[in-house]
Amino acid sequence: MLINRTTGSASVVPELVYVDVEQAVDWLCAAFGCTELWRAGGHRARIAFGNGVLIVADADPDYGRAAPKRDEPHCHSVLVKVDDVDAHYDRARQHGARILGPPRDYPYGERQYSAEDLERHRWTFTQAIADLAPRGVGRNVGVSADRRRHRSSVGATLSR
């Protein structure tokens, strides 16, 4: 597969909408450590973090795009893996990110914190602190919800 340096190599590329694309790109690079790949005027840009890519798009009603509203619930968030979540947390705070929760350890082997950017998009930054087997943290690995329901209904039928 040919990799285009302008678009990056990520298979999934989310698009987040901001009122001011140029301000958003500058802030995301400064506060969260993203790297700018390119900008198309003031209406669109691509940024990267590690091997992930994100589109920063302008709020444009002609394309059905709007920035998050301050008083409405969120419908998405972005999860980003970092090498040192505590250092990242300090950097984000210094650049004015709204911290939703400080770094803390979770039983599934991650240390995380969550923040909002200047447009109120939610971000969670995570650092692996342990390599745990998925089954060891109580998850069904490789079994879809449909298959679990099917197995449950078959088991209920057989037990009658």
C-alpha positions, 0 to 999 in steps of 0.5 A: 500500500502506498503511504501518502505523507500528506494524509498519513498511514492510519486506517481510521482517521477521525474528523473533529470540527473547530470554529477556528482551524488554524487556532485549533491546530496551533493549540493541539500541537502545543498542548497535546504534542501533535504534529501538523502534516498539512493545512488547506487554507483555514478550513482543513488540516491534518495532524498526527500523534504517533501513527495516528492521524486526525482531520481538523475541519472547520464548522461549515453548515454547508457540509453539516459540520458543527463544533461541539456546543457547550451545553450539550452532551458529548457523542465522542472522545479521542483516546491517545497512547503516550509514553509518559502520561504524567509529563503529557498531563503537565504539558496540557495543563500548562497550555490551558487544557481543561482537565477532567481528571488527573492521571490515575492507574486502572486495573486493566493496566493503563494510567490515564487522564482526560481533558477537553481542548479549546472547543470542548472535544474530549481526549483521554491520554493513556500509558500502558503500565502493565501487560495484562492478558485480556481474559485476566481482566474479565473480558470476553476476547474475540467473541462478538456480542451477537455470538454471546447472545446466541450462546446464552439463548442456546444454553437457556434452551438446552437447560429447559 
